[in-house]
Amino acid sequence: MWAVFAKLQQHRLFVKRSKCAFGEHSIAYMGHAIFAAGVAMDPTKVQAALKTAVTTAPVLALSDFARPFTVECDASTHGFRAVLLQDKHPIAYFSRPVVPRHRSLTAYECELIGLVHAIHALSCRDTDDGVVLAISAPRFNFITCLRQAQATDPALVAIRDELAVGSRAAPWSLTDGLVTYDGRLYVPPSSPLLPEIMAAVHEDGHEGVQCTLHRLHRDFHFPDMRRLVQDFVRACATCQRYKSEHLHPAGLLLPLPVPTAVWADIGLDFMEALPRVRGKSVILTVVDRFSKYYHFIPLAHPYSAESVA
């Protein structure tokens, strides 16, 4: 101690008495305890951290069957996920990949399937006194809107009247008061519900024209479906911003072999949409890869592989 005081006096340094401790076996400093043998975490800080860790999420809580449970679930085209909660504290988790036959379903159907799987997996009591308080529902009440359109939309009213008098035969029919075509709900092309239906089906995964058509064709029918879906997908900002390839991945890039003789290896290309001169608007370029000699051949539409050869 006298050595420490001597050093302080030598360098003209001062200490504050209220912040000094003498004859202590350990000193607390910035969440640590300094001992003669070394430095360790402050035991009071460790105890407080452990208390916080075991009493807050994500540590699972023990279930209390006297209080209600809540199941929150979500689904995508690749998996189901659910968490069992009680008083907003997690009790158990559940996840499962989606089987291939379910990947074409809508988000609402996948969520319902995930909810059923989650309830079976997270159930802890084999009794019948459980109560489901809420289930995920679609964002819009489409069936109600379509029923309202049956009485106001001229196209649907006309088809409904024809079905009522028997002048329109199969595959048209009335199912539960709704006009159906081959067992699928019919939506007129002028209906304001049509863009909303295509948006709900397409935005589930933004998987292109074919997948959107497949999902729509399963439940709905409307004229010129392919063209309308193609126009909708082309106008989708997400699809235009993030284009995904639906092809097999390409292999390694391989350079073309170096030719060893003149006109043994040639390259062909077509220059289209040129100003028409003497009836010709296309130029066929033929280039020898060895000598770089070339020919320009004018062509006129229509032309075929046979005529070019």
Secondary structure, 3 states (H helix, E strand, C coil): CHHHHHHHHHCCCCCCHHHCCCCCCEEEECCEEEECCCEEECHHHHHHHHHHHHHCCCCCCCCCCCCCCEEEEEECCCEEEEEEEECCEEEEEEEEECCHHHCCCCHHHHHHHHHHHHHHHHCCCCCCCCCCCCCCCCCCCHHHHHHHHHHHCHHHHHHHHHHHHCCCCCCEEEECCEEEECCEEECCCCCCHHHHHHHHHHCCCCCHHHHHHHHHHHHEECCCHHHHHHHHHHCCHHHHHCCCCCCCCCCCCCCCCCCCCCCCCEEEEEECCCCCECCECEEEEEEECCCCCEEEEEECCCCCHHHHC
